[in-house]
């Protein structure tokens, strides 16, 4: 009888902790969406994942040297 009560207690605690974790994840998702929206509005970019990491380059990137099989063999 006591073991059944302990199992029920631990099962209830596990369910409650999972519900709290899901609630925190949902709040974090909404907060991240608000941050993305604010960044997109600030940078005048569309709301997307790319808007978060979009940076404006200060200079032109260096041109990459094409790799040929002869250059690799040397």
N, C-alpha and C positions, 0 to 999 in steps of 0.2 A: 504494500500500500504506500509506504514511504517512497519507494523507488519510483512508483508511478507519479507521485506528486513532484518529485525532483525532475523527472523527465518532462512533465508538463510545464514546470517552471522554466527549465532551460529552453524548451521549444518556444514558449511565449517570449522569452528574452531574445531569442534568435530572430523571431518574426518581427518584433519591435525594432531591433537593430537594423534589419533589412529595410523596413519601412522608413526609418530615419535616414538611412543611407540613400535610398531612392529619392527622398524629398530633397536632400542636399544636392544630389546630382541634378535634379530638375531645376533647383534654384541656380546652380552654377551654369547650367545650359542657358537659362534666361538671361543671366548676368553677362555671359560671354556674347550672346546675341546683341545685347544692348551696347557692349563695348565695340563690337564689329560695326554696328550701325553708326555709332558716334564717330569712329575712325573713318568710315566711308564718307560720312557727311563732311567731316573736317578736311579730308583730302579730295573731296569731290569725285570719288570713285564709286563704282557700283558696289552694292552690298554683296560681298562674297568672301571666301576664305583668302583670296589673293589680296584683298584690300588691307588685310592685317599686316602682311609682310611687304607691301609695296613701298619701295623707297625710290626717291628720285636721284638718279646718278649725278654726281658733280662733274664728271668728265667722261669722255668717251672711253669705253672699254678697249683694251688692247686687242688687236686682231690675233686670232689663234693661227698658229702655223699648221698647215695641213700635214698630217702624218701619212707618208707613203710607205709602201712595203720596202723600198730601197733605203729610206731613212731609218726604218726600224732595224734592218739588217746590218747597217753600218755601226 
